[in-house]
Amino acid sequence: MTNEKIVYETAVTQTLNQHASVRKFMDKPVPDDMLDAILEAARRSPTSSNMQTYSIIVVRDPETRQKLAVSAGNQKHIEQCDVFVGFLADIHRLGIASQMHGQTLAKSLESTMVATVDAALVGMSTQTAAESFGLGAVMIGGMRNQPQAVADLLGFPPGVYMVFGMSIGWPADNAVSADLKPRLPQALVIHHERYDQTDPRPLIEEYDAQLAAYYDRQNRNQHSAAWTGPIAKRLNSPARPHLRQTLEGMGFRFD
Ligand SMILES: Cc1cc2nc3c(=O)[nH]c(=O)nc-3n(C[C@H](O)[C@H](O)[C@H](O)COP(=O)(O)O)c2cc1C
Protein backbone atom coordinates (compact mmCIF):
# COMPACT_ATOMS: atom_id res chain seq x y z
CA MET A 1 0.00 0.00 0.00
CA THR A 2 1.37 3.43 -0.86
CA ASN A 3 1.24 6.27 1.62
CA GLU A 4 0.34 9.00 -0.81
CA LYS A 5 0.19 12.44 0.70
CA ILE A 6 -3.03 14.29 0.03
CA VAL A 7 -2.40 17.78 -1.29
CA TYR A 8 -4.61 20.22 0.53
CA GLU A 9 -4.90 23.43 -1.41
CA THR A 10 -7.26 26.35 -1.78
CA ALA A 11 -7.13 29.64 -3.66
CA VAL A 12 -6.04 31.24 -0.38
CA THR A 13 -3.16 28.82 0.29
CA GLN A 14 -2.08 29.17 -3.35
CA THR A 15 -1.91 32.95 -2.97
CA LEU A 16 0.00 32.65 0.31
CA ASN A 17 2.41 30.07 -1.15
CA GLN A 18 3.26 32.39 -4.04
CA HIS A 19 3.97 35.43 -1.87
CA ALA A 20 7.02 37.52 -2.68
CA SER A 21 7.51 41.19 -1.86
CA VAL A 22 7.37 43.37 -4.98
CA ARG A 23 9.42 46.57 -5.19
CA LYS A 24 9.19 47.38 -8.93
CA PHE A 25 5.93 48.41 -10.49
CA MET A 26 4.39 49.13 -13.88
CA ASP A 27 3.08 52.60 -14.61
CA LYS A 28 -0.50 51.36 -14.55
CA PRO A 29 -3.25 52.39 -12.13
CA VAL A 30 -4.86 50.15 -9.56
CA PRO A 31 -8.58 50.81 -10.09
CA ASP A 32 -10.25 52.53 -7.13
CA ASP A 33 -12.93 49.87 -7.03
CA MET A 34 -10.31 47.11 -6.90
CA LEU A 35 -8.52 48.83 -4.01
CA ASP A 36 -11.87 49.25 -2.33
CA ALA A 37 -12.60 45.51 -2.69
CA ILE A 38 -9.16 44.71 -1.24
CA LEU A 39 -9.56 46.99 1.76
CA GLU A 40 -13.13 45.85 2.41
CA ALA A 41 -11.95 42.22 2.46
CA ALA A 42 -9.03 43.17 4.73
CA ARG A 43 -11.44 44.90 7.09
CA ARG A 44 -13.03 41.51 7.81
CA SER A 45 -9.84 40.64 9.70
CA PRO A 46 -10.30 39.62 13.31
CA THR A 47 -9.77 42.49 15.72
CA SER A 48 -9.11 42.36 19.43
CA SER A 49 -12.47 42.49 21.34
CA ASN A 50 -14.00 44.04 18.21
CA MET A 51 -12.30 47.30 19.21
CA GLN A 52 -11.01 47.88 15.65
CA THR A 53 -8.07 49.80 17.01
CA TYR A 54 -6.61 50.64 13.62
CA SER A 55 -7.07 53.02 10.74
CA ILE A 56 -5.97 52.77 7.13
CA ILE A 57 -4.68 55.71 5.11
CA VAL A 58 -4.59 55.60 1.30
CA VAL A 59 -2.03 57.94 -0.26
CA ARG A 60 -1.99 58.48 -4.01
CA ASP A 61 -0.59 62.04 -4.13
CA PRO A 62 2.92 61.82 -5.68
CA GLU A 63 4.35 64.70 -3.63
CA THR A 64 3.23 63.17 -0.35
CA ARG A 65 4.58 59.78 -1.40
CA GLN A 66 7.90 61.36 -2.29
CA LYS A 67 8.14 62.77 1.25
CA LEU A 68 7.16 59.41 2.74
CA ALA A 69 9.84 57.70 0.62
CA VAL A 70 12.47 60.03 2.07
CA SER A 71 11.34 59.45 5.65
CA ALA A 72 11.56 55.68 5.04
CA GLY A 73 15.24 56.00 4.05
CA ASN A 74 14.72 56.80 0.36
CA GLN A 75 12.70 53.73 -0.55
CA LYS A 76 11.95 54.60 -4.16
CA HIS A 77 9.14 52.08 -4.57
CA ILE A 78 6.98 54.26 -2.29
CA GLU A 79 7.05 56.85 -5.08
CA GLN A 80 6.99 54.39 -7.97
CA CYS A 81 4.06 52.25 -6.85
CA ASP A 82 0.57 53.31 -7.87
CA VAL A 83 -0.85 53.53 -4.38
CA PHE A 84 0.63 53.65 -0.93
CA VAL A 85 -1.43 52.43 2.02
CA GLY A 86 -0.55 53.05 5.67
CA PHE A 87 -1.69 50.81 8.52
CA LEU A 88 -2.14 52.85 11.67
CA ALA A 89 -2.43 51.85 15.29
CA ASP A 90 -5.32 54.07 16.38
CA ILE A 91 -6.26 54.53 20.03
CA HIS A 92 -7.56 58.04 19.29
CA ARG A 93 -11.00 56.69 18.42
CA LEU A 94 -11.07 54.61 21.64
CA GLY A 95 -10.50 57.84 23.59
CA ILE A 96 -13.51 59.39 21.87
CA ALA A 97 -15.68 56.32 22.59
CA SER A 98 -14.69 56.57 26.27
CA GLN A 99 -15.43 60.31 26.37
CA MET A 100 -18.88 59.68 24.94
CA HIS A 101 -19.62 57.95 28.23
CA GLY A 102 -17.82 60.42 30.48
CA GLN A 103 -14.83 58.11 30.86
CA THR A 104 -11.12 58.53 30.22
CA LEU A 105 -9.23 55.96 28.20
CA ALA A 106 -6.66 54.22 30.41
CA LYS A 107 -3.73 53.85 28.05
CA SER A 108 -1.25 51.07 28.71
CA LEU A 109 1.30 48.81 27.07
CA GLU A 110 -1.66 46.52 26.36
CA SER A 111 -3.59 49.19 24.42
CA THR A 112 -0.43 49.95 22.44
CA MET A 113 0.01 46.26 21.64
CA VAL A 114 -3.66 45.70 20.80
CA ALA A 115 -3.61 48.61 18.35
CA THR A 116 -0.32 47.50 16.80
CA VAL A 117 -1.51 43.91 16.38
CA ASP A 118 -4.87 45.04 14.92
CA ALA A 119 -3.07 47.23 12.37
CA ALA A 120 -0.70 44.40 11.46
CA LEU A 121 -3.54 41.93 10.92
CA VAL A 122 -5.45 44.21 8.59
CA GLY A 123 -2.16 44.97 6.79
CA MET A 124 -1.41 41.31 6.23
CA SER A 125 -4.93 40.66 4.94
CA THR A 126 -4.50 43.61 2.58
CA GLN A 127 -1.30 42.16 1.15
CA THR A 128 -2.88 38.74 0.60
CA ALA A 129 -6.02 40.24 -0.94
CA ALA A 130 -3.93 42.45 -3.23
CA GLU A 131 -1.80 39.50 -4.33
CA SER A 132 -4.93 37.46 -5.01
CA PHE A 133 -5.79 40.06 -7.69
CA GLY A 134 -2.32 39.70 -9.24
CA LEU A 135 -1.09 42.95 -7.71
CA GLY A 136 2.33 43.21 -6.08
CA ALA A 137 3.05 44.76 -2.71
CA VAL A 138 5.74 45.31 -0.12
CA MET A 139 5.30 46.29 3.50
CA ILE A 140 7.25 49.34 4.66
CA GLY A 141 8.44 49.17 8.26
CA GLY A 142 10.61 52.16 7.35
CA MET A 143 7.55 54.22 8.30
CA ARG A 144 8.78 53.85 11.90
CA ASN A 145 12.05 55.67 11.11
CA GLN A 146 10.41 59.04 11.72
CA PRO A 147 6.93 58.38 13.14
CA GLN A 148 6.34 62.00 14.14
CA ALA A 149 7.24 63.33 10.69
CA VAL A 150 4.85 60.81 9.12
CA ALA A 151 2.11 61.82 11.58
CA ASP A 152 2.64 65.53 10.86
CA LEU A 153 2.68 64.98 7.10
CA LEU A 154 -0.55 62.97 7.13
CA GLY A 155 -2.33 64.92 9.88
CA PHE A 156 -2.66 62.20 12.52
CA PRO A 157 -4.30 63.18 15.82
CA PRO A 158 -2.63 62.10 19.10
CA GLY A 159 -2.97 58.34 19.65
CA VAL A 160 -2.24 57.38 16.04
CA TYR A 161 1.01 56.07 14.55
CA MET A 162 1.84 54.23 11.34
CA VAL A 163 2.90 50.67 12.20
CA PHE A 164 3.92 50.04 8.61
CA GLY A 165 2.95 51.12 5.14
CA MET A 166 2.55 49.20 1.90
CA SER A 167 3.50 50.02 -1.66
CA ILE A 168 0.93 48.45 -4.00
CA GLY A 169 0.86 48.28 -7.80
CA TRP A 170 1.04 46.04 -10.83
CA PRO A 171 4.36 44.18 -10.71
CA ALA A 172 6.93 45.19 -13.35
CA ASP A 173 7.83 42.44 -15.83
CA ASN A 174 10.97 41.33 -14.00
CA ALA A 175 9.65 42.03 -10.48
CA VAL A 176 8.38 38.57 -9.63
CA SER A 177 10.61 35.54 -9.87
CA ALA A 178 9.45 31.97 -9.47
CA ASP A 179 12.51 31.61 -7.23
CA LEU A 180 10.95 32.58 -3.88
CA LYS A 181 13.03 33.67 -0.90
CA PRO A 182 13.44 30.53 1.21
CA ARG A 183 12.06 30.47 4.73
CA LEU A 184 13.56 28.87 7.83
CA PRO A 185 12.88 25.13 7.92
CA GLN A 186 9.58 24.07 9.38
CA ALA A 187 11.34 22.10 12.13
CA LEU A 188 12.79 25.34 13.52
CA VAL A 189 9.64 27.38 13.64
CA ILE A 190 6.80 24.91 14.23
CA HIS A 191 6.79 23.22 17.61
CA HIS A 192 4.43 20.47 18.67
CA GLU A 193 2.95 20.43 22.15
CA ARG A 194 6.10 21.79 23.81
CA TYR A 195 8.80 24.19 22.60
CA ASP A 196 11.57 22.06 21.14
CA GLN A 197 14.84 23.29 22.64
CA THR A 198 17.11 21.02 20.57
CA ASP A 199 20.22 22.95 19.48
CA PRO A 200 18.92 24.87 16.45
CA ARG A 201 22.38 25.72 15.08
CA PRO A 202 22.79 22.92 12.51
CA LEU A 203 19.45 23.81 10.89
CA ILE A 204 20.23 27.54 11.09
CA GLU A 205 23.56 26.93 9.35
CA GLU A 206 21.80 24.96 6.63
CA TYR A 207 19.42 27.86 6.17
CA ASP A 208 22.31 30.36 6.08
CA ALA A 209 23.74 28.41 3.13
CA GLN A 210 20.35 28.03 1.43
CA LEU A 211 19.65 31.76 1.68
CA ALA A 212 23.18 32.61 0.46
CA ALA A 213 22.58 30.40 -2.59
CA TYR A 214 19.28 32.22 -3.20
CA TYR A 215 21.02 35.62 -3.09
CA ASP A 216 23.74 34.29 -5.43
CA ARG A 217 21.04 33.29 -7.92
CA GLN A 218 19.69 36.85 -7.66
CA ASN A 219 23.21 38.26 -8.21
CA ARG A 220 23.00 40.07 -4.90
CA ASN A 221 26.17 40.26 -2.87
CA GLN A 222 25.45 38.94 0.59
CA HIS A 223 27.23 37.49 3.58
CA SER A 224 28.04 33.76 3.23
CA ALA A 225 26.07 33.34 6.47
CA ALA A 226 23.18 35.08 4.77
CA TRP A 227 20.67 34.95 7.63
CA THR A 228 22.73 35.07 10.84
CA GLY A 229 25.39 37.46 9.50
CA PRO A 230 23.15 40.48 8.86
CA ILE A 231 21.16 39.80 12.05
CA ALA A 232 24.33 39.78 14.16
CA LYS A 233 25.53 42.96 12.49
CA ARG A 234 22.25 44.85 12.57
CA LEU A 235 21.04 43.92 16.01
CA ASN A 236 24.15 44.45 18.12
CA SER A 237 22.60 47.74 19.16
CA PRO A 238 18.89 48.48 19.58
CA ALA A 239 17.03 49.26 16.38
CA ARG A 240 15.21 52.64 16.29
CA PRO A 241 16.26 53.54 19.87
CA HIS A 242 14.16 56.73 19.76
CA LEU A 243 10.93 54.86 19.07
CA ARG A 244 9.55 54.52 22.57
CA GLN A 245 10.08 58.17 23.43
CA THR A 246 8.60 59.34 20.13
CA LEU A 247 5.53 57.14 20.43
CA GLU A 248 5.04 58.24 24.04
CA GLY A 249 5.07 61.83 22.76
CA MET A 250 2.40 60.77 20.26
CA GLY A 251 0.09 59.50 23.00
CA PHE A 252 1.04 55.83 23.42
CA ARG A 253 2.04 54.17 26.70
CA PHE A 254 4.53 51.35 27.27
CA ASP A 255 3.86 50.50 30.91
C1 LIG B 1 6.48 44.53 9.06
C2 LIG B 1 7.34 44.47 7.83
C3 LIG B 1 8.05 45.57 7.44
C4 LIG B 1 8.82 45.55 6.27
N1 LIG B 1 9.48 46.67 5.88
C5 LIG B 1 10.13 46.70 4.71
C6 LIG B 1 10.71 47.91 4.24
O1 LIG B 1 10.69 48.96 4.91
N2 LIG B 1 11.29 47.90 3.02
C7 LIG B 1 11.34 46.78 2.24
O2 LIG B 1 11.88 46.86 1.13
N3 LIG B 1 10.80 45.59 2.66
C8 LIG B 1 10.19 45.54 3.86
N4 LIG B 1 9.59 44.38 4.28
C9 LIG B 1 9.60 43.18 3.42
C10 LIG B 1 10.56 42.12 3.94
O3 LIG B 1 11.89 42.53 3.71
C11 LIG B 1 10.26 40.80 3.24
O4 LIG B 1 8.94 40.40 3.55
C12 LIG B 1 11.23 39.69 3.66
O5 LIG B 1 12.54 40.00 3.28
C13 LIG B 1 10.84 38.36 3.04
O6 LIG B 1 10.87 38.47 1.62
P1 LIG B 1 9.56 38.13 0.75
O7 LIG B 1 8.43 38.92 1.35
O8 LIG B 1 9.88 38.60 -0.64
O9 LIG B 1 9.36 36.68 0.84
C14 LIG B 1 8.87 44.37 5.48
C15 LIG B 1 8.15 43.25 5.90
C16 LIG B 1 7.40 43.28 7.05
C17 LIG B 1 6.63 42.06 7.49
The ligand as a Tripos MOL2 file, in Angstrom:
@<TRIPOS>MOLECULE
LIG
   31    33     1     0     0
SMALL
NO_CHARGES

@<TRIPOS>ATOM
      1 C1          6.4810   44.5310    9.0610 C.3       1 LIG1
      2 C2          7.3350   44.4650    7.8270 C.ar      1 LIG1
      3 C3          8.0550   45.5680    7.4360 C.ar      1 LIG1
      4 C4          8.8180   45.5450    6.2680 C.ar      1 LIG1
      5 N1          9.4850   46.6710    5.8840 N.ar      1 LIG1
      6 C5         10.1290   46.7010    4.7050 C.ar      1 LIG1
      7 C6         10.7110   47.9140    4.2390 C.ar      1 LIG1
      8 O1         10.6880   48.9630    4.9080 O.2       1 LIG1
      9 N2         11.2940   47.9000    3.0170 N.ar      1 LIG1
     10 C7         11.3380   46.7800    2.2370 C.ar      1 LIG1
     11 O2         11.8830   46.8580    1.1270 O.2       1 LIG1
     12 N3         10.8010   45.5930    2.6580 N.ar      1 LIG1
     13 C8         10.1930   45.5410    3.8640 C.ar      1 LIG1
     14 N4          9.5880   44.3770    4.2840 N.ar      1 LIG1
     15 C9          9.6000   43.1830    3.4230 C.3       1 LIG1
     16 C10        10.5630   42.1170    3.9430 C.3       1 LIG1
     17 O3         11.8910   42.5300    3.7130 O.3       1 LIG1
     18 C11        10.2620   40.7980    3.2380 C.3       1 LIG1
     19 O4          8.9440   40.4020    3.5460 O.3       1 LIG1
     20 C12        11.2280   39.6910    3.6600 C.3       1 LIG1
     21 O5         12.5400   39.9960    3.2790 O.3       1 LIG1
     22 C13        10.8370   38.3590    3.0430 C.3       1 LIG1
     23 O6         10.8650   38.4680    1.6190 O.3       1 LIG1
     24 P1          9.5590   38.1320    0.7510 P.3       1 LIG1
     25 O7          8.4330   38.9200    1.3530 O.co2     1 LIG1
     26 O8          9.8780   38.5970   -0.6420 O.co2     1 LIG1
     27 O9          9.3630   36.6850    0.8360 O.co2     1 LIG1
     28 C14         8.8700   44.3660    5.4800 C.ar      1 LIG1
     29 C15         8.1530   43.2480    5.9040 C.ar      1 LIG1
     30 C16         7.4050   43.2830    7.0530 C.ar      1 LIG1
     31 C17         6.6330   42.0610    7.4860 C.3       1 LIG1
@<TRIPOS>BOND
     1     1     2 1
     2     2     3 ar
     3     2    30 ar
     4     3     4 ar
     5     4     5 ar
     6     4    28 ar
     7     5     6 ar
     8     6     7 ar
     9     6    13 1
    10     7     8 2
    11     7     9 ar
    12     9    10 ar
    13    10    11 2
    14    10    12 ar
    15    12    13 ar
    16    13    14 ar
    17    14    15 1
    18    14    28 ar
    19    15    16 1
    20    16    17 1
    21    16    18 1
    22    18    19 1
    23    18    20 1
    24    20    21 1
    25    20    22 1
    26    22    23 1
    27    23    24 1
    28    24    25 2
    29    24    26 1
    30    24    27 1
    31    28    29 ar
    32    29    30 ar
    33    30    31 1
@<TRIPOS>SUBSTRUCTURE
     1 LIG1         1 GROUP 0 **** ****
